[in-house]
Amino acid sequence: RDCLLSRGLGDVYKRQHCSYSHVYYVHKQNTLTISALMCATMAEQDKCIRDKGETMAKIIVNNENKKSTIAPEIYGHFSEHLGRCIYEGLFVGENSDIPNVNGMRTDVVDALKEMKIPVLRWPGGCFADEYHWMDGIGPKEKRKKMINTHWGGVVEDNSFGTHEFFELCRQLGCKTYVNGNLGSGTVREMSEWVEYITFNGVSPMADLRKENGHEEPWTIDYFGVGNENWGCGGNMRPEHYADEYRRYQTYVRNYAGNQPINKICCGPNVDDYEWTNKVMATCFDHCEPRSHGLMDGLSLHYYTLPETEDDWNIKGSATDFTEDIFYQTLKRGYFMEELINRHGAIMDEYDPDKNIGLIVDEWGIWSDVEPGTNPGFLYQQNTMRDALVAGMTLNIFNKHSDRVKMACIAQLINVLQSVMLTDGDKMIKTPTYYVFHMMRHHQGAALLDSSLVGGATVGSGKNELPKVFESVSEDKDGVITVTLTNNSLESSEDVDIMLTNEGDKYSVSEARYIEGAMDAHNTFEAPEVVDEKDFTAYENTQTGVKVTLPACSVVTLRLSK
């Protein structure tokens, strides 16, 4: 096994032409424990293995080194009053001919439960900072109508409001993430909303909730104090927003006592590191250390634009693109790694114990809308390109689960990189859905230390990126989950997954995958062009398992003793 399983188990092993910056092995009861392995560059790492005549990439899994817990909320979702996400997608009303329970589409709810949705963010997005919650309570026929100025200029009748959101989350069995209005709302409005939702006693807002038909309070698991306040949420400077955040969050009261609300502060847009630094500095100023800046999370928004980096008028087609654009899109998705590292480093200066989670509550591919649809509805198709970006990004989140505590792909249904599309009473699952479904086993599991050695790259020039992405975890029952993407359009990849402890005792108990052409996608006429299937291209070995990853694929393996 050369580079990693040399005959001198207790020795540091360095090969000529291969520069490791941090490698050491510990021999303990015939077990090889790998503390860390870092090659100088991807190209040098690849040269190290392939120059010696080895052509198989290796993933070394130290299954004795359990790292951070992968928060289930990393696999979260986002639903905004935008296009057909809420109306038609999730909510059709109690009187609809489409099967529903209390107005929620049965087919959609069932599919989301099967996917194990852990948390849902609502009502926005940009919509959150113009949403006034009292317009969405009481008898539906009396609710105030408004113009959705952000998304399509359509009439919003507020038939889906606070009661409906919590009913949807009840049916889904997921946690709740409510985003409050700091941009155009008042401290009192935000405070009374929290009271309305969570107070279990006698008060004006609790009494109003009961009058509207819900005796018991609900639970707010996460509360966002504003959204994109550097832009659509008020065009604020970071110091000004941070002062406003400190004021508003004071009145997001913990009425439930033993069920504290996790408060999310508005973080940066993409690589605005100055915003992160100044918001953290202002929130930590004159703040007791135990309060960690009066926040539990700091948000980050990053969308992958396929064709142009900064021109939102030319984002590129969701289904009609070249191989060069394919690799460019993946490389831009890979930028998430740098964003987490650099924003995380700034957060470490103020919060070295990582009490504050990085909350990537808007991410995914943002392409041009489908021809003939309302430009303000952001309806786009979903291909294997989306699946690879999703798989790669979720693997990145897993590997940074010490800092990333929640993420919400945008958006849940019929908008941007959604997991489902609907048309009347029809519903289809997208390739992205299957990625979330296959990777659900990581939720709540312990991240295992893993390193890819000898992996090739794909793309060229500025669009070069690793061919294979992986992450590995172990659940409470001792089952190891390995998720991989093969980002190549041209070739399969042989990968030797090697466990450092008792690898010969593990075997594959479940294996699933999706694959297809880069533009393969499901339609209402052909809903299973991309579908999750059993994966059989593997063999158990004395150290783990060898697999052959098909080109343009996402694969999940489950290893059990």
Secondary structure per residue as TSV (DSSP state, phi and psi in degrees):
chain	resnum	aa	ss	phi	psi
A	1	R	-	360.0	-0.1
A	2	D	T	46.3	-112.4
A	3	C	T	-43.4	-34.7
A	4	L	T	-115.3	-31.4
A	5	L	S	-115.2	60.1
A	6	S	-	-70.7	162.4
A	7	R	S	-68.3	-30.6
A	8	G	-	-88.0	84.9
A	9	L	T	-61.9	-29.7
A	10	G	T	-88.0	-1.7
A	11	D	S	-103.1	150.8
A	12	V	-	-71.8	129.4
A	13	Y	-	-115.4	118.0
A	14	K	-	-123.6	130.9
A	15	R	-	-96.0	149.3
A	16	Q	T	-62.9	140.7
A	17	H	T	74.7	6.7
A	18	C	-	-128.2	111.4
A	19	S	-	-100.4	103.0
A	20	Y	B	-93.9	133.4
A	21	S	S	-88.1	-18.8
A	22	H	S	-159.7	93.2
A	23	V	-	-136.7	126.7
A	24	Y	-	-154.7	150.7
A	25	Y	E	-118.9	145.4
A	26	V	E	-121.9	124.2
A	27	H	E	-93.5	113.9
A	28	K	E	-141.7	112.7
A	29	Q	T	50.5	48.4
A	30	N	T	61.1	20.1
A	31	T	E	-111.4	134.8
A	32	L	E	-94.9	114.2
A	33	T	E	-103.8	121.5
A	34	I	E	-102.9	114.6
A	35	S	-	-77.9	-47.0
A	36	A	-	-162.8	148.6
A	37	L	-	-143.3	118.9
A	38	M	-	-137.9	116.1
A	39	C	B	-83.3	154.3
A	40	A	S	-62.2	-43.8
A	41	T	-	-146.1	162.7
A	42	M	H	-61.6	-40.2
A	43	A	H	-65.4	-40.4
A	44	E	H	-68.6	-38.9
A	45	Q	H	-61.1	-46.1
A	46	D	H	-62.6	-39.3
A	47	K	H	-65.0	-38.4
A	48	C	H	-55.0	-45.4
A	49	I	H	-80.5	-49.0
A	50	R	H	-75.2	-27.6
A	51	D	T	-67.3	-19.9
A	52	K	T	-93.1	9.5
A	53	G	T	89.1	5.8
A	54	E	-	-93.9	133.4
A	55	T	-	-114.2	-2.7
A	56	M	-	-100.3	126.5
A	57	A	E	-67.7	150.5
A	58	K	E	-125.1	137.8
A	59	I	E	-113.5	113.0
A	60	I	E	-92.6	118.5
A	61	V	E	-112.1	113.7
A	62	N	E	-87.1	90.4
A	63	N	E	-79.3	6.3
A	64	E	E	-96.9	-11.1
A	65	N	E	-104.7	87.5
A	66	K	E	-83.7	128.5
A	67	K	E	-103.2	-130.9
A	68	S	E	-75.4	159.7
A	69	T	E	-81.2	133.4
A	70	I	-	-81.1	105.9
A	71	A	-	-60.4	131.6
A	72	P	G	-53.7	-31.8
A	73	E	G	-65.4	-13.7
A	74	I	G	-58.7	-26.0
A	75	Y	G	-96.8	30.2
A	76	G	E	-79.4	174.6
A	77	H	E	-138.9	167.5
A	78	F	E	-134.5	129.2
A	79	S	-	-129.4	123.0
A	80	E	-	-122.1	156.7
A	81	H	S	-74.6	81.0
A	82	L	S	-148.8	122.7
A	83	G	T	55.6	-129.3
A	84	R	T	-110.0	31.6
A	85	C	S	-73.4	-60.2
A	86	I	T	-74.6	-63.1
A	87	Y	B	-82.2	127.6
A	88	E	T	85.6	-38.0
A	89	G	T	-80.5	-57.2
A	90	L	T	-100.2	-41.0
A	91	F	B	-120.1	122.5
A	92	V	-	-117.5	-5.1
A	93	G	-	89.3	153.0
A	94	E	T	-65.4	-25.3
A	95	N	T	-95.5	7.8
A	96	S	-	-71.0	149.3
A	97	D	S	-74.4	-17.0
A	98	I	S	-73.3	129.3
A	99	P	-	-53.0	130.9
A	100	N	E	-152.9	161.5
A	101	V	E	-122.9	115.0
A	102	N	T	53.2	36.0
A	103	G	T	92.4	-11.3
A	104	M	E	-91.1	128.9
A	105	R	E	-57.3	124.8
A	106	T	H	-66.3	-41.7
A	107	D	H	-64.4	-39.5
A	108	V	H	-68.9	-46.4
A	109	V	H	-59.9	-44.6
A	110	D	H	-62.1	-41.5
A	111	A	H	-67.4	-38.1
A	112	L	H	-69.6	-36.0
A	113	K	H	-66.4	-38.8
A	114	E	H	-64.0	-33.4
A	115	M	H	-77.3	-12.7
A	116	K	T	67.5	51.5
A	117	I	-	-60.3	125.5
A	118	P	-	-94.6	-28.3
A	119	V	E	-156.7	149.1
A	120	L	E	-131.5	128.3
A	121	R	E	-96.4	140.1
A	122	W	E	-162.5	151.8
A	123	P	S	-96.3	1.0
A	124	G	-	-169.7	-179.2
A	125	G	S	75.5	170.7
A	126	C	G	-55.0	-31.0
A	127	F	G	-61.6	-29.1
A	128	A	G	-61.4	-35.9
A	129	D	G	-87.4	10.9
A	130	E	G	-129.5	9.8
A	131	Y	-	-91.8	129.1
A	132	H	-	-114.8	110.4
A	133	W	G	-61.5	-29.6
A	134	M	G	-67.7	-18.7
A	135	D	G	-70.4	-15.2
A	136	G	G	-113.1	27.5
A	137	I	S	-128.4	166.5
A	138	G	S	85.9	-175.2
A	139	P	-	-55.7	134.4
A	140	K	G	-60.8	-35.7
A	141	E	G	-70.6	-14.2
A	142	K	G	-104.6	-0.5
A	143	R	S	-73.0	144.4
A	144	K	-	-71.2	134.4
A	145	K	-	-90.9	155.0
A	146	M	E	-147.2	166.2
A	147	I	E	-96.4	127.8
A	148	N	-	-81.2	88.7
A	149	T	T	-69.5	-24.8
A	150	H	T	-77.7	-37.5
A	151	W	T	-128.0	86.4
A	152	G	T	89.1	-6.9
A	153	G	T	63.7	25.2
A	154	V	-	-89.5	164.4
A	155	V	E	-78.3	128.4
A	156	E	E	-101.6	116.7
A	157	D	-	-93.1	0.0
A	158	N	-	60.1	24.4
A	159	S	-	-71.5	-16.9
A	160	F	S	-109.4	108.5
A	161	G	-	-131.4	-151.0
A	162	T	H	-58.6	-48.9
A	163	H	H	-62.5	-40.5
A	164	E	H	-68.8	-38.6
A	165	F	H	-62.3	-46.3
A	166	F	H	-70.5	-28.5
A	167	E	H	-67.2	-40.7
A	168	L	H	-61.8	-46.0
A	169	C	H	-65.6	-32.5
A	170	R	H	-62.5	-45.9
A	171	Q	H	-64.9	-37.1
A	172	L	H	-77.0	-23.3
A	173	G	T	71.6	30.9
A	174	C	-	-113.9	166.1
A	175	K	E	-75.4	163.2
A	176	T	E	-111.7	137.8
A	177	Y	E	-129.9	104.7
A	178	V	E	-100.4	131.7
A	179	N	E	-105.7	117.7
A	180	G	E	-84.0	166.1
A	181	N	-	-98.0	99.9
A	182	L	-	-96.3	-29.1
A	183	G	S	-65.3	-46.5
A	184	S	S	-124.8	3.6
A	185	G	S	-102.0	173.6
A	186	T	-	-106.8	164.1
A	187	V	H	-58.5	-42.4
A	188	R	H	-62.2	-42.8
A	189	E	H	-61.2	-44.1
A	190	M	H	-66.2	-43.4
A	191	S	H	-62.5	-42.9
A	192	E	H	-69.6	-29.4
A	193	W	H	-64.8	-44.7
A	194	V	H	-62.8	-41.1
A	195	E	H	-63.0	-44.3
A	196	Y	H	-58.3	-41.8
A	197	I	H	-77.9	-40.7
A	198	T	H	-114.8	-13.7
A	199	F	-	-79.2	128.2
A	200	N	-	-110.2	74.9
A	201	G	S	-172.8	-159.2
A	202	V	S	-100.5	116.4
A	203	S	S	-161.0	162.3
A	204	P	H	-56.6	-43.6
A	205	M	H	-74.8	-39.6
A	206	A	H	-63.7	-39.4
A	207	D	H	-65.4	-38.0
A	208	L	H	-65.1	-40.1
A	209	R	H	-60.2	-43.6
A	210	K	H	-65.0	-39.9
A	211	E	H	-60.3	-31.7
A	212	N	T	-87.9	10.6
A	213	G	T	103.4	6.2
A	214	H	-	-127.0	103.0
A	215	E	-	-67.2	-48.4
A	216	E	S	-87.6	147.8
A	217	P	-	-73.1	163.2
A	218	W	-	-101.1	178.8
A	219	T	-	-113.7	128.2
A	220	I	-	-97.1	115.7
A	221	D	S	-83.4	-39.1
A	222	Y	E	-136.8	140.4
A	223	F	E	-132.4	119.4
A	224	G	E	-88.5	123.1
A	225	V	E	-92.2	82.3
A	226	G	-	89.9	166.1
A	227	N	S	-142.5	132.3
A	228	E	-	42.8	51.1
A	229	N	T	-72.1	-7.6
A	230	W	T	-78.6	-8.7
A	231	G	T	-139.0	-109.6
A	232	C	T	-63.3	-16.5
A	233	G	T	-90.8	19.3
A	234	G	T	134.7	-4.7
A	235	N	-	51.5	49.0
A	236	M	-	-91.7	157.5
A	237	R	-	-82.0	155.6
A	238	P	H	-60.9	-40.4
A	239	E	H	-66.1	-39.5
A	240	H	H	-66.2	-45.4
A	241	Y	H	-60.2	-43.8
A	242	A	H	-60.8	-39.6
A	243	D	H	-65.0	-40.8
A	244	E	H	-64.4	-41.2
A	245	Y	H	-57.9	-47.1
A	246	R	H	-58.1	-39.3
A	247	R	H	-71.5	-50.4
A	248	Y	H	-63.6	-44.9
A	249	Q	H	-64.4	-23.2
A	250	T	H	-57.5	-32.3
A	251	Y	T	-101.4	8.9
A	252	V	S	-85.6	82.4
A	253	R	-	-75.9	149.3
A	254	N	-	-94.6	78.2
A	255	Y	T	-69.6	-27.1
A	256	A	T	-78.2	-15.6
A	257	G	S	76.2	-76.0
A	258	N	S	-88.6	5.6
A	259	Q	S	-127.2	72.5
A	260	P	-	-62.8	145.6
A	261	I	-	-84.9	126.3
A	262	N	E	-79.6	119.5
A	263	K	E	-94.7	128.5
A	264	I	E	-108.0	121.4
A	265	C	E	-89.4	143.0
A	266	C	-	-69.6	116.8
A	267	G	-	-97.6	-156.9
A	268	P	-	-81.0	161.2
A	269	N	B	-92.7	112.7
A	270	V	T	52.7	-115.1
A	271	D	T	-103.6	35.3
A	272	D	-	-83.6	80.2
A	273	Y	H	-71.0	-26.0
A	274	E	H	-63.2	-41.0
A	275	W	H	-59.4	-47.8
A	276	T	H	-58.3	-47.9
A	277	N	H	-63.9	-46.4
A	278	K	H	-72.0	-36.5
A	279	V	H	-66.2	-44.2
A	280	M	H	-63.1	-44.7
A	281	A	H	-61.1	-44.2
A	282	T	H	-68.1	-39.5
A	283	C	H	-72.8	-28.4
A	284	F	H	-86.3	-14.0
A	285	D	T	-68.6	129.9
A	286	H	T	53.3	44.5
A	287	C	-	-130.0	134.5
A	288	E	-	-62.1	137.7
A	289	P	G	-53.7	-36.7
A	290	R	G	-68.6	-14.9
A	291	S	G	-89.4	-3.0
A	292	H	G	31.0	62.7
A	293	G	G	69.7	16.7
A	294	L	G	63.1	22.7
A	295	M	-	-137.1	155.3
A	296	D	S	-108.2	-16.5
A	297	G	E	-154.1	153.5
A	298	L	E	-125.3	123.9
A	299	S	E	-79.7	158.6
A	300	L	E	-142.0	132.2
A	301	H	E	-117.7	130.0
A	302	Y	E	-150.5	121.4
A	303	Y	E	-109.7	142.4
A	304	T	E	-91.7	112.2
A	305	L	-	-94.8	121.0
A	306	P	S	-62.5	-44.4
A	307	E	S	-103.0	-47.1
A	308	T	-	-121.6	145.4
A	309	E	S	-78.9	-36.4
A	310	D	S	-123.5	-8.3
A	311	D	-	-95.1	100.8
A	312	W	T	-75.1	-5.1
A	313	N	T	-85.1	-17.5
A	314	I	-	-131.3	83.4
A	315	K	-	-93.2	-26.6
A	316	G	-	105.7	153.9
A	317	S	-	-70.2	148.5
A	318	A	S	-75.8	-22.2
A	319	T	S	-126.5	-19.5
A	320	D	-	-113.4	97.2
A	321	F	-	-151.1	160.7
A	322	T	-	-89.2	170.9
A	323	E	H	-63.7	-37.3
A	324	D	H	-61.7	-42.9
A	325	I	H	-67.4	-34.5
A	326	F	H	-56.5	-52.5
A	327	Y	H	-69.6	-34.2
A	328	Q	H	-61.9	-40.6
A	329	T	H	-64.2	-45.3
A	330	L	H	-62.1	-42.0
A	331	K	H	-63.6	-37.4
A	332	R	H	-68.3	-34.2
A	333	G	H	-64.0	-36.9
A	334	Y	H	-64.1	-19.7
A	335	F	H	-58.7	-19.9
A	336	M	H	-55.9	-35.2
A	337	E	H	-59.6	-47.3
A	338	E	H	-65.4	-40.9
A	339	L	H	-60.4	-45.0
A	340	I	H	-64.8	-43.3
A	341	N	H	-61.3	-46.4
A	342	R	H	-77.7	-42.4
A	343	H	H	-66.4	-37.2
A	344	G	H	-62.4	-37.4
A	345	A	H	-64.5	-38.1
A	346	I	H	-66.9	-43.5
A	347	M	H	-62.1	-34.7
A	348	D	H	-60.8	-30.9
A	349	E	H	-63.1	-34.4
A	350	Y	H	-100.2	-27.5
A	351	D	-	-135.2	66.7
A	352	P	T	-64.7	-23.5
A	353	D	T	-84.9	0.2
A	354	K	-	57.6	45.2
A	355	N	-	-75.0	-24.9
A	356	I	S	-97.3	125.4
A	357	G	E	-84.0	142.6
A	358	L	E	-82.5	121.7
A	359	I	E	-111.4	99.7
A	360	V	E	-88.4	76.0
A	361	D	E	-91.3	9.3
A	362	E	E	-147.3	118.0
A	363	W	E	-156.7	163.9
A	364	G	E	130.9	178.4
A	365	I	E	-79.6	134.5
A	366	W	-	-120.2	106.5
A	367	S	-	-110.7	-178.0
A	368	D	-	-67.6	153.7
A	369	V	-	-70.2	161.7
A	370	E	-	-66.9	140.2
A	371	P	T	-53.9	136.1
A	372	G	T	86.3	-0.6
A	373	T	S	-102.9	161.5
A	374	N	-	-62.4	120.7
A	375	P	G	-57.9	-26.6
A	376	G	G	-81.6	-3.7
A	377	F	G	-94.4	-13.2
A	378	L	-	53.6	41.8
A	379	Y	-	-88.0	120.2
A	380	Q	-	-137.4	152.7
A	381	Q	-	-76.4	178.5
A	382	N	-	-146.3	118.3
A	383	T	B	-116.9	-174.5
A	384	M	H	-64.2	-25.2
A	385	R	H	-60.5	-43.9
A	386	D	H	-61.0	-40.8
A	387	A	H	-61.7	-42.0
A	388	L	H	-68.2	-40.7
A	389	V	H	-62.0	-41.6
A	390	A	H	-63.8	-48.8
A	391	G	H	-62.2	-43.9
A	392	M	H	-62.9	-45.4
A	393	T	H	-65.6	-43.4
A	394	L	H	-64.6	-36.1
A	395	N	H	-63.2	-39.3
A	396	I	H	-63.0	-46.2
A	397	F	H	-58.6	-44.7
A	398	N	H	-56.0	-45.3
A	399	K	H	-71.0	-15.9
A	400	H	T	-112.6	28.5
A	401	S	T	-71.7	-5.3
A	402	D	T	-71.3	-26.0
A	403	R	T	-114.4	-40.5
A	404	V	E	-80.0	116.2
A	405	K	E	-111.8	-13.2
A	406	M	E	-160.7	150.2
A	407	A	E	-150.6	145.9
A	408	C	E	-133.1	109.4
A	409	I	E	-68.2	146.7
A	410	A	S	-108.7	126.8
A	411	Q	-	-121.0	-174.5
A	412	L	S	-65.0	-45.6
A	413	I	B	-154.0	133.5
A	414	N	S	67.3	5.4
A	415	V	S	-138.1	128.5
A	416	L	S	53.1	-139.3
A	417	Q	S	-84.6	72.4
A	418	S	-	-85.8	161.7
A	419	V	S	-91.2	-13.6
A	420	M	E	-145.8	155.4
A	421	L	E	-128.4	144.7
A	422	T	E	-127.1	153.7
A	423	D	E	-147.4	101.0
A	424	G	T	61.9	-125.9
A	425	D	T	-88.2	3.2
A	426	K	E	-91.9	147.3
A	427	M	E	-142.5	135.5
A	428	I	E	-127.5	152.3
A	429	K	E	-94.9	139.7
A	430	T	-	-92.6	166.7
A	431	P	H	-54.8	-34.5
A	432	T	H	-63.4	-35.4
A	433	Y	H	-55.8	-46.7
A	434	Y	H	-67.0	-30.7
A	435	V	H	-63.7	-47.3
A	436	F	H	-63.1	-37.6
A	437	H	H	-66.4	-44.1
A	438	M	H	-68.7	-32.5
A	439	M	G	-92.5	4.8
A	440	R	G	-62.2	-23.3
A	441	H	G	-66.6	-17.7
A	442	H	G	-72.6	-20.2
A	443	Q	T	-60.5	120.9
A	444	G	T	78.1	0.9
A	445	A	-	-86.0	166.6
A	446	A	E	-90.5	126.7
A	447	L	E	-64.5	132.2
A	448	L	E	-101.5	143.7
A	449	D	E	-64.1	125.1
A	450	S	E	-143.4	147.9
A	451	S	E	-139.3	136.6
A	452	L	E	-95.0	126.4
A	453	V	E	-124.6	133.1
A	454	G	S	81.5	12.3
A	455	G	-	-76.0	143.6
A	456	A	-	-80.0	176.5
A	457	T	E	-119.4	162.7
A	458	V	E	-129.4	170.0
A	459	G	S	72.8	-179.9
A	460	S	-	-148.6	156.6
A	461	G	G	59.6	-132.9
A	462	K	G	-68.4	-12.3
A	463	N	G	-101.5	14.7
A	464	E	-	-74.3	137.1
A	465	L	E	-152.6	165.6
A	466	P	E	-60.1	143.5
A	467	K	S	-70.7	-38.5
A	468	V	E	-119.1	134.9
A	469	F	E	-118.2	144.0
A	470	E	E	-145.0	158.7
A	471	S	E	-151.2	154.8
A	472	V	E	-137.7	137.7
A	473	S	E	-142.2	165.4
A	474	E	E	-129.4	128.5
A	475	D	-	-87.7	-179.7
A	476	K	T	-65.0	-18.9
A	477	D	T	-93.0	4.7
A	478	G	S	83.4	8.5
A	479	V	-	-84.2	130.2
A	480	I	E	-96.1	130.3
A	481	T	E	-110.7	127.1
A	482	V	E	-117.7	124.2
A	483	T	E	-118.7	135.2
A	484	L	E	-136.5	147.3
A	485	T	E	-119.0	139.4
A	486	N	E	-106.1	107.8
A	487	N	-	-84.5	3.7
A	488	S	-	-85.9	140.3
A	489	L	S	-87.9	-18.9
A	490	E	S	-100.0	-33.0
A	491	S	-	-142.3	152.4
A	492	S	-	-75.0	175.1
A	493	E	E	-142.7	125.3
A	494	D	E	-83.6	129.9
A	495	V	E	-131.7	129.6
A	496	D	E	-101.2	108.9
A	497	I	E	-91.6	114.4
A	498	M	E	-116.7	119.1
A	499	L	E	-89.9	136.1
A	500	T	S	-80.8	-11.2
A	501	N	S	-134.6	117.1
A	502	E	S	57.2	38.7
A	503	G	G	-59.3	-29.9
A	504	D	G	-72.9	-12.5
A	505	K	G	-92.5	-7.7
A	506	Y	-	-98.7	147.4
A	507	S	E	-144.1	162.3
A	508	V	E	-73.1	121.9
A	509	S	E	-101.3	-20.7
A	510	E	E	-158.7	141.6
A	511	A	E	-149.2	128.9
A	512	R	E	-137.8	156.9
A	513	Y	E	-160.1	164.7
A	514	I	E	-130.5	149.5
A	515	E	E	-152.5	168.6
A	516	G	-	161.3	176.2
A	517	A	-	-62.6	158.4
A	518	M	T	-59.1	-29.6
A	519	D	T	-103.8	11.7
A	520	A	-	-63.6	132.8
A	521	H	B	-153.7	161.0
A	522	N	-	-93.9	143.1
A	523	T	-	-126.8	171.8
A	524	F	S	-69.8	-23.9
A	525	E	S	-83.8	-30.5
A	526	A	S	-135.0	80.4
A	527	P	T	-80.4	-4.6
A	528	E	T	-126.6	31.3
A	529	V	S	-60.4	-44.2
A	530	V	S	-111.9	118.9
A	531	D	-	-143.9	147.4
A	532	E	-	-72.8	131.4
A	533	K	E	-134.6	164.9
A	534	D	E	-67.0	139.1
A	535	F	-	-105.7	128.8
A	536	T	-	-124.1	-1.1
A	537	A	-	-85.3	63.0
A	538	Y	E	-147.3	162.0
A	539	E	E	-145.3	137.5
A	540	N	E	-71.7	144.9
A	541	T	-	-127.9	179.3
A	542	Q	S	-72.4	-16.0
A	543	T	S	-117.1	0.7
A	544	G	E	155.5	-111.5
A	545	V	E	-155.3	142.8
A	546	K	E	-105.3	138.1
A	547	V	E	-131.8	155.2
A	548	T	E	-117.8	110.1
A	549	L	E	-84.5	122.8
A	550	P	-	-63.9	155.7
A	551	A	S	-59.6	144.7
A	552	C	S	51.2	64.3
A	553	S	E	-143.2	159.5
A	554	V	E	-125.6	128.6
A	555	V	E	-128.7	139.3
A	556	T	E	-124.1	131.3
A	557	L	E	-119.4	141.6
A	558	R	E	-118.1	123.5
A	559	L	E	-112.7	127.6
A	560	S	E	-130.6	155.2
A	561	K	-	-80.5	360.0
